[in-house]
Amino acid sequence: MIRRQLVRFALVGVVNTGTYYACYLLLLPWLPYVAAHVLAFAVSMTGSFFLNCRFTYNTRPTWRKFLLFPLTNAANFVITTCGVYLLVDVLRLNSTYAPLIAAAAAIPITFVVSRMIMLGGPSGGPSPDSASSNTNESLGESVARTTPTA
């Protein structure tokens, strides 16, 4: 099961990267590159969250998970940044290929962080705060609750 989740996590990462780059290129003619980057990143990270909920972990999206999900990107950033430095400055690898190797090396660690967020702990069992109703309410339930009915 974990192996299948890891493969699916990597596939979602490929889709996420493609989504980011496509959004970035679409926004670039109308926005400064930093704004295009930030918006494309937000769109792709949101899509990645929902894809990982449904496709990778088969779990319902909650506000708690949604708010914690950026930690997977923070972990990825730290690992890839340290990895690139190590590969280029310490091991003297070509800087053209170092980011690809560092990104591949980051997959297992970001998978573990993602799995903890999505499934509630390192073992995938219920999280200690699962009794909190607001943070574990699904995004769909929250929208349905706050949407006025006719």
N, CA and C atoms as an extended XYZ file, in Angstrom:
450
Properties=species:S:1:pos:R:3:atomname:S:1:resname:S:1:resid:I:1 pbc="F F F"
N         0.816       -1.195        0.000 N   MET     1
C         0.000        0.000        0.000 CA  MET     1
C         0.866        1.268        0.000 C   MET     1
N         1.897        1.283        0.840 N   ILE     2
C         2.750        2.465        0.902 CA  ILE     2
C         3.491        2.656       -0.412 C   ILE     2
N         3.930        1.559       -1.012 N   ARG     3
C         4.643        1.667       -2.295 CA  ARG     3
C         3.736        2.276       -3.364 C   ARG     3
N         2.475        1.820       -3.416 N   ARG     4
C         1.523        2.371       -4.377 CA  ARG     4
C         1.284        3.864       -4.103 C   ARG     4
N         1.172        4.225       -2.825 N   GLN     5
C         0.988        5.631       -2.472 CA  GLN     5
C         2.191        6.465       -2.898 C   GLN     5
N         3.392        5.927       -2.717 N   LEU     6
C         4.603        6.654       -3.106 CA  LEU     6
C         4.638        6.882       -4.613 C   LEU     6
N         4.279        5.873       -5.388 N   VAL     7
C         4.241        6.016       -6.848 CA  VAL     7
C         3.195        7.063       -7.237 C   VAL     7
N         2.031        6.987       -6.621 N   ARG     8
C         0.975        7.961       -6.926 CA  ARG     8
C         1.387        9.368       -6.502 C   ARG     8
N         2.068        9.465       -5.369 N   PHE     9
C         2.569       10.761       -4.902 CA  PHE     9
C         3.522       11.360       -5.925 C   PHE     9
N         4.413       10.547       -6.455 N   ALA    10
C         5.361       11.013       -7.474 CA  ALA    10
C         4.622       11.439       -8.747 C   ALA    10
N         3.595       10.679       -9.148 N   LEU    11
C         2.804       11.049      -10.333 CA  LEU    11
C         2.072       12.372      -10.122 C   LEU    11
N         1.525       12.572       -8.934 N   VAL    12
C         0.873       13.849       -8.624 CA  VAL    12
C         1.909       14.964       -8.690 C   VAL    12
N         3.124       14.689       -8.259 N   GLY    13
C         4.194       15.683       -8.344 CA  GLY    13
C         4.497       16.079       -9.782 C   GLY    13
N         4.464       15.121      -10.683 N   VAL    14
C         4.681       15.417      -12.105 CA  VAL    14
C         3.548       16.302      -12.631 C   VAL    14
N         2.308       15.938      -12.291 N   VAL    15
C         1.156       16.750      -12.702 CA  VAL    15
C         1.245       18.149      -12.083 C   VAL    15
N         1.638       18.206      -10.823 N   ASN    16
C         1.782       19.476      -10.121 CA  ASN    16
C         2.819       20.368      -10.800 C   ASN    16
N         3.925       19.790      -11.179 N   THR    17
C         4.980       20.555      -11.856 CA  THR    17
C         4.491       21.077      -13.204 C   THR    17
N         3.811       20.226      -13.948 N   GLY    18
C         3.245       20.653      -15.234 CA  GLY    18
C         2.210       21.750      -15.073 C   GLY    18
N         1.355       21.622      -14.061 N   THR    19
C         0.341       22.644      -13.788 CA  THR    19
C         0.999       23.968      -13.439 C   THR    19
N         1.995       23.895      -12.560 N   TYR    20
C         2.715       25.118      -12.183 CA  TYR    20
C         3.298       25.801      -13.418 C   TYR    20
N         4.008       25.036      -14.212 N   TYR    21
C         4.705       25.642      -15.347 CA  TYR    21
C         3.729       26.196      -16.376 C   TYR    21
N         2.641       25.481      -16.642 N   ALA    22
C         1.629       25.967      -17.590 CA  ALA    22
C         0.986       27.257      -17.080 C   ALA    22
N         0.624       27.278      -15.803 N   CYS    23
C         0.032       28.500      -15.227 CA  CYS    23
C         1.028       29.652      -15.266 C   CYS    23
N         2.267       29.361      -14.930 N   TYR    24
C         3.313       30.387      -14.948 CA  TYR    24
C         3.441       30.998      -16.347 C   TYR    24
N         3.507       30.146      -17.351 N   LEU    25
C         3.646       30.642      -18.725 CA  LEU    25
C         2.413       31.415      -19.182 C   LEU    25
N         1.227       30.983      -18.748 N   LEU    26
C        -0.010       31.693      -19.111 CA  LEU    26
C        -0.102       33.065      -18.446 C   LEU    26
N         0.384       33.166      -17.226 N   LEU    27
C         0.299       34.428      -16.480 CA  LEU    27
C         1.430       35.401      -16.829 C   LEU    27
N         2.541       34.875      -17.291 N   LEU    28
C         3.738       35.682      -17.533 CA  LEU    28
C         3.533       36.874      -18.472 C   LEU    28
N         2.748       36.766      -19.537 N   PRO    29
C         2.570       37.940      -20.400 CA  PRO    29
C         1.833       39.106      -19.727 C   PRO    29
N         1.063       38.812      -18.676 N   TRP    30
C         0.241       39.859      -18.059 CA  TRP    30
C         0.723       40.295      -16.691 C   TRP    30
N         1.604       39.532      -16.082 N   LEU    31
C         2.053       39.837      -14.724 CA  LEU    31
C         3.571       39.834      -14.646 C   LEU    31
N         4.127       40.546      -13.661 N   PRO    32
C         5.568       40.400      -13.417 CA  PRO    32
C         5.874       38.943      -13.064 C   PRO    32
N         7.079       38.505      -13.365 N   TYR    33
C         7.398       37.092      -13.211 CA  TYR    33
C         7.212       36.585      -11.783 C   TYR    33
N         7.497       37.425      -10.775 N   VAL    34
C         7.327       36.981       -9.388 CA  VAL    34
C         5.846       36.748       -9.076 C   VAL    34
N         4.985       37.646       -9.515 N   ALA    35
C         3.543       37.477       -9.302 CA  ALA    35
C         3.039       36.240      -10.046 C   ALA    35
N         3.517       36.042      -11.270 N   ALA    36
C         3.133       34.853      -12.040 CA  ALA    36
C         3.585       33.588      -11.313 C   ALA    36
N         4.788       33.616      -10.763 N   HIS    37
C         5.311       32.477      -10.012 CA  HIS    37
C         4.451       32.187       -8.782 C   HIS    37
N         4.147       33.202       -8.001 N   VAL    38
C         3.380       33.017       -6.762 CA  VAL    38
C         1.979       32.483       -7.060 C   VAL    38
N         1.303       33.068       -8.039 N   LEU    39
C        -0.044       32.602       -8.388 CA  LEU    39
C        -0.025       31.177       -8.952 C   LEU    39
N         0.924       30.906       -9.825 N   ALA    40
C         1.037       29.563      -10.395 CA  ALA    40
C         1.355       28.539       -9.302 C   ALA    40
N         2.197       28.923       -8.376 N   PHE    41
C         2.546       28.046       -7.258 CA  PHE    41
C         1.319       27.754       -6.404 C   PHE    41
N         0.531       28.791       -6.100 N   ALA    42
C        -0.679       28.611       -5.290 CA  ALA    42
C        -1.691       27.705       -5.992 C   ALA    42
N        -1.877       27.918       -7.291 N   VAL    43
C        -2.816       27.082       -8.054 CA  VAL    43
C        -2.343       25.628       -8.064 C   VAL    43
N        -1.069       25.420       -8.347 N   SER    44
C        -0.569       24.046       -8.433 CA  SER    44
C        -0.557       23.359       -7.074 C   SER    44
N        -0.263       24.097       -6.015 N   MET    45
C        -0.260       23.502       -4.680 CA  MET    45
C        -1.683       23.120       -4.260 C   MET    45
N        -2.663       23.946       -4.606 N   THR    46
C        -4.057       23.625       -4.295 CA  THR    46
C        -4.495       22.376       -5.063 C   THR    46
N        -4.155       22.330       -6.342 N   GLY    47
C        -4.468       21.140       -7.130 CA  GLY    47
C        -3.774       19.910       -6.590 C   GLY    47
N        -2.532       20.058       -6.179 N   SER    48
C        -1.773       18.948       -5.615 CA  SER    48
C        -2.433       18.433       -4.344 C   SER    48
N        -2.927       19.344       -3.529 N   PHE    49
C        -3.612       18.937       -2.295 CA  PHE    49
C        -4.805       18.036       -2.615 C   PHE    49
N        -5.660       18.488       -3.517 N   PHE    50
C        -6.862       17.711       -3.834 CA  PHE    50
C        -6.525       16.395       -4.544 C   PHE    50
N        -5.536       16.421       -5.429 N   LEU    51
C        -5.122       15.181       -6.089 CA  LEU    51
C        -4.546       14.181       -5.088 C   LEU    51
N        -3.735       14.677       -4.154 N   ASN    52
C        -3.173       13.778       -3.154 CA  ASN    52
C        -4.252       13.226       -2.229 C   ASN    52
N        -5.220       14.067       -1.871 N   CYS    53
C        -6.329       13.559       -1.045 CA  CYS    53
C        -7.037       12.414       -1.750 C   CYS    53
N        -7.428       12.637       -2.967 N   ARG    54
C        -8.267       11.676       -3.697 CA  ARG    54
C        -7.457       10.513       -4.287 C   ARG    54
N        -6.415       10.836       -5.024 N   PHE    55
C        -5.695        9.849       -5.819 CA  PHE    55
C        -4.631        9.095       -5.010 C   PHE    55
N        -3.879        9.810       -4.188 N   THR    56
C        -2.775        9.179       -3.469 CA  THR    56
C        -3.228        8.488       -2.190 C   THR    56
N        -3.999        9.208       -1.359 N   TYR    57
C        -4.330        8.709       -0.027 CA  TYR    57
C        -5.786        8.305        0.164 C   TYR    57
N        -6.638        8.585       -0.808 N   ASN    58
C        -8.054        8.243       -0.720 CA  ASN    58
C        -8.651        8.701        0.612 C   ASN    58
N        -8.469        9.968        0.907 N   THR    59
C        -8.960       10.558        2.146 CA  THR    59
C        -9.721       11.830        1.812 C   THR    59
N       -10.624       12.209        2.673 N   ARG    60
C       -11.392       13.410        2.385 CA  ARG    60
C       -10.576       14.656        2.734 C   ARG    60
N       -10.707       15.691        1.943 N   PRO    61
C        -9.991       16.943        2.239 CA  PRO    61
C       -10.645       17.662        3.416 C   PRO    61
N        -9.844       18.094        4.360 N   THR    62
C       -10.336       18.878        5.495 CA  THR    62
C        -9.576       20.193        5.538 C   THR    62
N       -10.130       21.143        6.256 N   TRP    63
C        -9.445       22.432        6.399 CA  TRP    63
C        -8.106       22.257        7.097 C   TRP    63
N        -8.045       21.392        8.096 N   ARG    64
C        -6.787       21.168        8.820 CA  ARG    64
C        -5.711       20.679        7.866 C   ARG    64
N        -6.048       19.677        7.065 N   LYS    65
C        -5.092       19.141        6.097 CA  LYS    65
C        -4.692       20.197        5.080 C   LYS    65
N        -5.679       20.962        4.624 N   PHE    66
C        -5.412       21.996        3.627 CA  PHE    66
C        -4.443       23.048        4.179 C   PHE    66
N        -4.631       23.435        5.438 N   LEU    67
C        -3.768       24.448        6.041 CA  LEU    67
C        -2.381       23.911        6.385 C   LEU    67
N        -2.269       22.607        6.631 N   LEU    68
C        -0.965       22.002        6.922 CA  LEU    68
C        -0.210       21.582        5.666 C   LEU    68
N        -0.915       21.412        4.567 N   PHE    69
C        -0.303       20.888        3.340 CA  PHE    69
C         0.920       21.683        2.862 C   PHE    69
N         0.953       23.017        3.005 N   PRO    70
C         2.164       23.740        2.573 CA  PRO    70
C         3.450       23.275        3.262 C   PRO    70
N         3.335       22.583        4.392 N   LEU    71
C         4.538       22.049        5.047 CA  LEU    71
C         5.268       21.057        4.147 C   LEU    71
N         4.528       20.364        3.275 N   THR    72
C         5.194       19.440        2.355 CA  THR    72
C         6.078       20.210        1.389 C   THR    72
N         5.613       21.381        0.973 N   ASN    73
C         6.417       22.214        0.072 CA  ASN    73
C         7.610       22.821        0.798 C   ASN    73
N         7.416       23.173        2.068 N   ALA    74
C         8.531       23.708        2.851 CA  ALA    74
C         9.606       22.629        3.025 C   ALA    74
N         9.171       21.414        3.334 N   ALA    75
C        10.127       20.308        3.478 CA  ALA    75
C        10.863       20.080        2.166 C   ALA    75
N        10.129       20.085        1.073 N   ASN    76
C        10.732       19.898       -0.247 CA  ASN    76
C        11.762       20.982       -0.533 C   ASN    76
N        11.423       22.224       -0.224 N   PHE    77
C        12.334       23.349       -0.472 CA  PHE    77
C        13.634       23.185        0.316 C   PHE    77
N        13.525       22.863        1.587 N   VAL    78
C        14.716       22.710        2.429 CA  VAL    78
C        15.590       21.557        1.917 C   VAL    78
N        14.955       20.441        1.622 N   ILE    79
C        15.713       19.268        1.167 CA  ILE    79
C        16.387       19.527       -0.172 C   ILE    79
N        15.662       20.096       -1.125 N   THR    80
C        16.255       20.326       -2.443 CA  THR    80
C        17.330       21.405       -2.390 C   THR    80
N        17.127       22.433       -1.589 N   THR    81
C        18.138       23.493       -1.475 CA  THR    81
C        19.423       22.946       -0.862 C   THR    81
N        19.290       22.209        0.221 N   CYS    82
C        20.477       21.598        0.843 CA  CYS    82
C        21.111       20.578       -0.105 C   CYS    82
N        20.272       19.832       -0.800 N   GLY    83
C        20.769       18.834       -1.743 CA  GLY    83
C        21.553       19.447       -2.881 C   GLY    83
N        21.039       20.532       -3.438 N   VAL    84
C        21.757       21.209       -4.529 CA  VAL    84
C        23.103       21.728       -4.040 C   VAL    84
N        23.106       22.330       -2.874 N   TYR    85
C        24.371       22.822       -2.315 CA  TYR    85
C        25.365       21.666       -2.136 C   TYR    85
N        24.913       20.600       -1.520 N   LEU    86
C        25.774       19.446       -1.283 CA  LEU    86
C        26.303       18.867       -2.593 C   LEU    86
N        25.420       18.698       -3.570 N   LEU    87
C        25.822       18.105       -4.843 CA  LEU    87
C        26.790       18.984       -5.634 C   LEU    87
N        26.545       20.297       -5.625 N   VAL    88
C        27.374       21.198       -6.436 CA  VAL    88
C        28.648       21.611       -5.705 C   VAL    88
N        28.509       22.128       -4.486 N   ASP    89
C        29.682       22.673       -3.797 CA  ASP    89
C        30.540       21.626       -3.096 C   ASP    89
N        29.936       20.562       -2.638 N   VAL    90
C        30.705       19.557       -1.914 CA  VAL    90
C        31.146       18.421       -2.846 C   VAL    90
N        30.194       17.881       -3.604 N   LEU    91
C        30.510       16.752       -4.473 CA  LEU    91
C        30.928       17.168       -5.886 C   LEU    91
N        30.875       18.477       -6.172 N   ARG    92
C        31.315       19.036       -7.459 CA  ARG    92
C        30.562       18.491       -8.674 C   ARG    92
N        29.280       18.224       -8.479 N   LEU    93
C        28.437       17.774       -9.589 CA  LEU    93
C        28.022       18.983      -10.422 C   LEU    93
N        27.718       18.769      -11.677 N   ASN    94
C        27.282       19.832      -12.579 CA  ASN    94
C        25.992       20.464      -12.048 C   ASN    94
N        25.958       21.779      -11.985 N   SER    95
C        24.797       22.491      -11.444 CA  SER    95
C        23.561       22.368      -12.328 C   SER    95
N        23.720       21.935      -13.565 N   THR    96
C        22.579       21.738      -14.455 CA  THR    96
C        21.740       20.548      -14.009 C   THR    96
N        22.378       19.487      -13.535 N   TYR    97
C        21.678       18.258      -13.174 CA  TYR    97
C        21.406       18.124      -11.681 C   TYR    97
N        22.097       18.888      -10.870 N   ALA    98
C        21.961       18.769       -9.420 CA  ALA    98
C        20.523       18.967       -8.926 C   ALA    98
N        19.772       19.946       -9.449 N   PRO    99
C        18.395       20.110       -8.954 CA  PRO    99
C        17.506       18.900       -9.235 C   PRO    99
N        17.720       18.231      -10.357 N   LEU   100
C        16.919       17.054      -10.676 CA  LEU   100
C        17.192       15.910       -9.698 C   LEU   100
N        18.463       15.722       -9.367 N   ILE   101
C        18.844       14.673       -8.424 CA  ILE   101
C        18.321       15.012       -7.027 C   ILE   101
N        18.460       16.274       -6.636 N   ALA   102
C        17.980       16.700       -5.321 CA  ALA   102
C        16.457       16.564       -5.224 C   ALA   102
N        15.753       16.886       -6.294 N   ALA   103
C        14.290       16.758       -6.296 CA  ALA   103
C        13.878       15.299       -6.166 C   ALA   103
N        14.580       14.414       -6.865 N   ALA   104
C        14.278       12.977       -6.761 CA  ALA   104
C        14.568       12.471       -5.352 C   ALA   104
N        15.641       12.957       -4.761 N   ALA   105
C        15.986       12.542       -3.395 CA  ALA   105
C        14.972       13.053       -2.378 C   ALA   105
N        14.316       14.153       -2.674 N   ALA   106
C        13.349       14.737       -1.745 CA  ALA   106
C        12.013       13.996       -1.732 C   ALA   106
N        11.714       13.243       -2.766 N   ILE   107
C        10.404       12.583       -2.875 CA  ILE   107
C        10.070       11.718       -1.655 C   ILE   107
N        10.958       10.826       -1.206 N   PRO   108
C        10.577        9.991       -0.054 CA  PRO   108
C        10.293       10.804        1.217 C   PRO   108
N        11.074       11.837        1.450 N   ILE   109
C        10.890       12.625        2.674 CA  ILE   109
C         9.619       13.463        2.589 C   ILE   109
N         9.384       14.106        1.454 N   THR   110
C         8.153       14.885        1.324 CA  THR   110
C         6.930       13.966        1.317 C   THR   110
N         7.104       12.734        0.841 N   PHE   111
C         6.021       11.752        0.906 CA  PHE   111
C         5.655       11.465        2.360 C   PHE   111
N         6.650       11.264        3.205 N   VAL   112
C         6.393       10.981        4.618 CA  VAL   112
C         5.674       12.160        5.273 C   VAL   112
N         6.131       13.378        5.012 N   VAL   113
C         5.476       14.562        5.582 CA  VAL   113
C         4.038       14.654        5.067 C   VAL   113
N         3.860       14.469        3.792 N   SER   114
C         2.526       14.518        3.195 CA  SER   114
C         1.620       13.447        3.795 C   SER   114
N         2.135       12.254        3.941 N   ARG   115
C         1.350       11.140        4.488 CA  ARG   115
C         0.929       11.430        5.923 C   ARG   115
N         1.827       12.018        6.701 N   MET   116
C         1.491       12.381        8.078 CA  MET   116
C         0.355       13.398        8.117 C   MET   116
N         0.398       14.370        7.215 N   ILE   117
C        -0.641       15.394        7.170 CA  ILE   117
C        -1.965       14.801        6.699 C   ILE   117
N        -1.922       14.032        5.647 N   MET   118
C        -3.152       13.516        5.050 CA  MET   118
C        -3.808       12.412        5.866 C   MET   118
N        -2.993       11.572        6.497 N   LEU   119
C        -3.550       10.425        7.208 CA  LEU   119
C        -3.463       10.542        8.713 C   LEU   119
N        -2.908       11.640        9.209 N   GLY   120
C        -2.983       11.914       10.637 CA  GLY   120
C        -1.847       11.461       11.510 C   GLY   120
N        -0.777       10.961       10.986 N   GLY   121
C         0.348       10.558       11.823 CA  GLY   121
C         1.327        9.734       11.033 C   GLY   121
N         2.492        9.411       11.612 N   PRO   122
C         3.503        8.667       10.876 CA  PRO   122
C         3.019        7.288       10.429 C   PRO   122
N         2.124        6.671       11.211 N   SER   123
C         1.632        5.349       10.837 CA  SER   123
C         0.392        5.419        9.966 C   SER   123
N        -0.143        6.627        9.780 N   GLY   124
C        -1.343        6.776        8.973 CA  GLY   124
C        -2.609        6.590        9.768 C   GLY   124
N        -2.481        6.453       11.089 N   GLY   125
C        -3.653        6.296       11.945 CA  GLY   125
C        -4.263        7.641       12.285 C   GLY   125
N        -5.304        7.641       13.121 N   PRO   126
C        -5.962        8.890       13.469 CA  PRO   126
C        -5.025        9.811       14.232 C   PRO   126
N        -5.160       11.096       13.976 N   SER   127
C        -4.315       12.071       14.645 CA  SER   127
C        -4.863       12.355       16.032 C   SER   127
N        -4.002       12.857       16.945 N   PRO   128
C        -4.447       13.122       18.299 CA  PRO   128
C        -5.535       14.184       18.371 C   PRO   128
N        -5.594       15.066       17.400 N   ASP   129
C        -6.595       16.130       17.448 CA  ASP   129
C        -7.796       15.829       16.564 C   ASP   129
N        -8.056       14.561       16.267 N   SER   130
C        -9.154       14.229       15.368 CA  SER   130
C       -10.514       14.511       15.984 C   SER   130
N       -10.575       14.824       17.271 N   ALA   131
C       -11.846       15.148       17.902 CA  ALA   131
C       -12.303       16.557       17.572 C   ALA   131
N       -11.414       17.377       17.059 N   SER   132
C       -11.770       18.756       16.721 CA  SER   132
C       -12.655       18.776       15.489 C   SER   132
N       -13.883       19.241       15.644 N   SER   133
C       -14.839       19.169       14.534 CA  SER   133
C       -14.581       20.206       13.459 C   SER   133
N       -14.185       21.402       13.813 N   ASN   134
C       -13.984       22.441       12.798 CA  ASN   134
C       -12.800       22.148       11.897 C   ASN   134
N       -11.696       21.695       12.464 N   THR   135
C       -10.509       21.490       11.643 CA  THR   135
C       -10.587       20.228       10.819 C   THR   135
N       -11.417       19.282       11.207 N   ASN   136
C       -11.532       18.048       10.447 CA  ASN   136
C       -12.781       17.988        9.596 C   ASN   136
N       -13.538       19.061        9.596 N   GLU   137
C       -14.714       19.119        8.732 CA  GLU   137
C       -14.229       19.148        7.291 C   GLU   137
N       -14.864       18.383        6.435 N   SER   138
C       -14.411       18.366        5.052 CA  SER   138
C       -14.680       19.719        4.408 C   SER   138
N       -13.879       20.027        3.393 N   LEU   139
C       -14.072       21.292        2.693 CA  LEU   139
C       -15.459       21.355        2.076 C   LEU   139
N       -15.944       20.247        1.549 N   GLY   140
C       -17.283       20.210        0.959 CA  GLY   140
C       -18.359       20.445        1.993 C   GLY   140
N       -18.209       19.850        3.190 N   GLU   141
C       -19.183       20.053        4.261 CA  GLU   141
C       -19.193       21.505        4.708 C   GLU   141
N       -18.011       22.107        4.772 N   SER   142
C       -17.917       23.495        5.182 CA  SER   142
C       -18.610       24.419        4.186 C   SER   142
N       -18.398       24.193        2.903 N   VAL   143
C       -19.040       25.002        1.874 CA  VAL   143
C       -20.548       24.794        1.920 C   VAL   143
N       -20.991       23.547        2.053 N   ALA   144
C       -22.420       23.253        2.108 CA  ALA   144
C       -23.061       23.908        3.318 C   ALA   144
N       -22.367       23.916        4.453 N   ARG   145
C       -22.894       24.507        5.667 CA  ARG   145
C       -23.037       26.005        5.554 C   ARG   145
N       -22.120       26.660        4.859 N   THR   146
C       -22.134       28.114        4.780 CA  THR   146
C       -22.853       28.654        3.556 C   THR   146
N       -23.258       27.790        2.643 N   THR   147
C       -23.955       28.234        1.449 CA  THR   147
C       -25.449       28.341        1.745 C   THR   147
N       -26.049       29.531        1.522 N   PRO   148
C       -27.471       29.661        1.788 CA  PRO   148
C       -28.295       28.804        0.829 C   PRO   148
N       -29.367       28.240        1.345 N   THR   149
C       -30.234       27.440        0.507 CA  THR   149
C       -31.489       28.220        0.149 C   THR   149
N       -32.063       27.908       -0.990 N   ALA   150
C       -33.234       28.653       -1.440 CA  ALA   150
C       -34.498       28.053       -0.910 C   ALA   150
